[in-house]
Amino acid sequence: MQNPRESALDVLMKVDKKEALSHIAIGETLEKYQFSDKKDRAFFTRLCQGTLERRLTIDYVINQYSKMKVNKLKPLVRALLRMGVYQILYLDQIPDSAACNECVKLAKKRGFSKLSGFVNGVLRTVSRQKENIVFPSREKDVVKYLSVSYSMPEWIVRHFLSNYSEQDTENIVRSFLEPKKTTLSWMESNGSREELVDSLKREDITVKDGELLPEAIYITHYDFLKRLSSFRQGRFIVQDESSMLAGKIADVKEGQDILDMCSAPGGKALYMADKLHGTGQVLARDLTEYKVELLEENMERTGFHNIRSQVWDARILDEDLRESMDVVLCDVPCSGLGIMGKKHDIKYNLEEKVLKELVSLQREILKTAVAYVKPGGVLIFSTCTINPKENEDNYRWLAAQPGFEPEDITSLLPEYLRIETAKEGYIQLLPGIHPCDGFFIGKLRRMK
């Protein structure tokens, strides 16, 4: 990676033009330069992620000091200003002069010499005025204040405020800007937890216990995950604790038949296959060849033989599976409002009208899901969002289906999460309040 700033510029432009999702564009660049200097790779990653996650705040600042508004700028100039302002406002270890000069150099290198003076002028003005920037007043307009302060679209802020207190809303949106920990799910079938931890430490990785489940391990100070010996040996998968919790609440027993309807990239399916200890079977499905290939990569690496994959549209009923499954996991496509801290594109690309459309799609899938559960079996319904219409409303709709009853999940939860709704069979996890992604999990049992 000869110039991490130039690599970051390329990623920011791809994302701005909607040519790639940010986590994919960043991941592909890191893969390409996996043997580059660790510091360069770390700076590239932080510059990309930081600029993207703070974009609304950065644009607010640029618009105060630029004669031309952000949305009128040429894509390359817009990307340069954004990453320059990010460095000036948020990276204390980078001198403002370096941030300005490097952006000017890139403007000239990319054929924008005539606009390099404009780039220089805006960035140097921001540098001089950064202690005097006027942000929206909380007292006058709490929505605009939270939107600009935490780089969150106003409609999403209003959505959260309509469902949660002002303090909880601020905790949620603040959490999306906090550094994200990498969480591993230990695969018991491929060696002991102690062996995994020892292997990680031998590669100079900082290891900490998870906060909710014993399978969870937090790691920091690693470079390229796929080069770790424990990764290649299938000793873990990368999985947030909220996702692990969905598998935990399923309470898998040896010998069971399990269907994961919307599985890719397969974390929950692998978590449950691990709990079967080589018995039973997990059928993991998803809509496209691409998604199933992601699942199969993880299956091959972990080496489990009690899991198979299949391309299948979850909306279409498979008569061969009717009332045949002990556990059906239905992690439906959703708005993703609970994982915006890891997938920055969501908050910028999602439209409010899509929330209603998603509820309709989810119910199509859930209507099919109930048909697969055998008498006495369970249905796990989950999403990675924070939206009562997608979550609680859908759960109540499921509970009204003939023969299904909510099942108390209190005993399956860490004591820290044993809230009142667990008795009714569901839990809504909130980032900034719980130590994990925003996630909804509900459990129902088929009584007849």
Summary of the structure (lengths in Angstrom):
residues: 448
radius of gyration: 23.4
end to end distance: 60.3
largest distance: 73.9
contacts: 1487
relative contact order: 0.09
helix: 51%
strand: 15%
